[in-house]
Amino acid sequence: MKKFNEELYLKEMYSDGYFPNFLVDKIKDLLADIVNFLETGERDIDKIQEKFDSMTDKINDLQDEFWDNESEIETVARDSIGETVGCILEHFGIGDYDVEEAIRNRDW
């Protein structure tokens, strides 16, 4: 299988100076962990959802860091994360799985 395109990670967040790159990198690393997990060939949707829940909880935990840096996980960030998750699901052939369900634990 072709590697996931690095350029698809959080494009909108990286192009918007409102979001500190070092914090966007932390979200990217969490998304990359999902990609690495899916590259193992895992297709059990319960296990995949468990990984997405864990990732989303960790993103939730970053909110204070964003606030401390005069930023926040808001509409642009939410859309960018959701779009990246959608690209990941599509890339690994699970594009029929709902993005909103994948990031259901979000509080942003």
Backbone torsions as a table, in degrees:
resi	resn	phi	psi	omega
1	MET	NA	141.6	178.5
2	LYS	-66.7	140.6	-180.0
3	LYS	-63.8	149.2	176.8
4	PHE	-66.8	134.4	-176.8
5	ASN	-70.4	114.9	179.8
6	GLU	-55.9	-29.7	-177.0
7	GLU	-70.3	-11.9	-178.6
8	LEU	-84.9	-11.0	-179.1
9	TYR	-71.9	115.4	165.2
10	LEU	48.3	44.5	-176.3
11	LYS	-53.5	-47.2	-177.0
12	GLU	-65.0	-38.1	-179.5
13	MET	-68.9	-40.6	179.7
14	TYR	-68.0	-29.1	-177.3
15	SER	-87.7	-3.2	-178.3
16	ASP	-111.7	115.8	-177.6
17	GLY	-61.7	-12.2	178.4
18	TYR	-64.5	-26.5	-176.8
19	PHE	-103.4	116.1	178.4
20	PRO	-61.3	128.4	-176.0
21	ASN	-57.1	-35.8	-178.4
22	PHE	-65.4	-27.9	175.9
23	LEU	-81.1	-37.7	175.3
24	VAL	-62.1	-37.2	176.8
25	ASP	-59.8	-36.3	178.8
26	LYS	-64.9	-40.2	177.3
27	ILE	-68.1	-42.0	178.2
28	LYS	-58.3	-42.7	179.7
29	ASP	-61.1	-38.8	178.1
30	LEU	-66.2	-40.1	177.2
31	LEU	-67.7	-38.4	178.6
32	ALA	-63.6	-32.9	175.8
33	ASP	-62.1	-38.7	176.5
34	ILE	-64.1	-45.3	179.1
35	VAL	-59.0	-46.7	178.4
36	ASN	-59.4	-40.5	178.4
37	PHE	-62.6	-45.8	-178.6
38	LEU	-70.5	-27.6	177.6
39	GLU	-67.2	-16.2	176.5
40	THR	-73.7	-11.0	-179.2
41	GLY	98.8	1.8	-179.7
42	GLU	-60.7	131.6	178.3
43	ARG	-133.5	5.9	176.6
44	ASP	-70.9	112.4	-172.8
45	ILE	-62.3	-30.6	177.3
46	ASP	-67.0	-41.2	178.1
47	LYS	-69.1	-39.0	177.7
48	ILE	-63.3	-45.1	179.7
49	GLN	-62.8	-39.1	177.9
50	GLU	-58.4	-42.1	178.0
51	LYS	-65.0	-43.7	178.7
52	PHE	-64.8	-38.4	177.9
53	ASP	-61.6	-44.5	179.0
54	SER	-63.0	-45.2	178.3
55	MET	-59.1	-46.4	-177.4
56	THR	-65.0	-39.8	176.8
57	ASP	-60.5	-39.9	179.7
58	LYS	-69.1	-35.8	175.0
59	ILE	-65.8	-42.2	176.7
60	ASN	-54.3	-40.6	-178.1
61	ASP	-67.5	-16.9	-179.9
62	LEU	-82.7	-9.0	-174.3
63	GLN	-57.1	-42.6	179.8
64	ASP	-61.7	-38.2	177.7
65	GLU	-64.0	-39.1	176.0
66	PHE	-62.6	-47.0	-180.0
67	TRP	-60.5	-41.4	179.0
68	ASP	-61.3	-22.1	-179.2
69	ASN	-108.7	26.5	176.4
70	GLU	55.2	43.7	178.1
71	SER	-143.9	177.9	173.5
72	GLU	-161.3	161.0	175.6
73	ILE	-85.6	98.2	-175.0
74	GLU	-125.7	-156.2	-170.5
75	THR	-53.6	-51.0	-179.1
76	VAL	-62.0	-43.8	179.5
77	ALA	-64.0	-45.8	179.6
78	ARG	-57.9	-46.2	179.8
79	ASP	-65.2	-41.1	-179.3
80	SER	-65.1	-43.5	177.6
81	ILE	-64.0	-47.1	179.5
82	GLY	-60.4	-41.5	178.9
83	GLU	-64.2	-41.4	178.3
84	THR	-65.0	-42.7	177.2
85	VAL	-60.2	-42.9	177.9
86	GLY	-60.0	-42.0	178.1
87	CYS	-64.2	-39.3	178.5
88	ILE	-64.0	-48.0	-179.6
89	LEU	-60.5	-43.2	179.6
90	GLU	-65.5	-44.1	-179.1
91	HIS	-57.4	-38.7	-177.0
92	PHE	-94.2	13.1	174.0
93	GLY	74.5	21.3	176.1
94	ILE	-120.3	35.4	-177.3
95	GLY	-66.0	-14.8	177.9
96	ASP	-81.5	-5.9	177.0
97	TYR	-81.0	135.8	-173.5
98	ASP	-72.4	126.9	179.2
99	VAL	-59.6	-43.2	-179.7
100	GLU	-60.6	-35.6	176.5
101	GLU	-69.0	-40.3	-178.9
102	ALA	-60.3	-37.8	-178.6
103	ILE	-108.5	33.8	-174.2
104	ARG	-60.3	-23.6	-177.9
105	ASN	-82.6	1.4	-173.9
106	ARG	-66.2	145.6	171.9
107	ASP	-124.1	32.0	176.2
108	TRP	-124.3	NA	NA
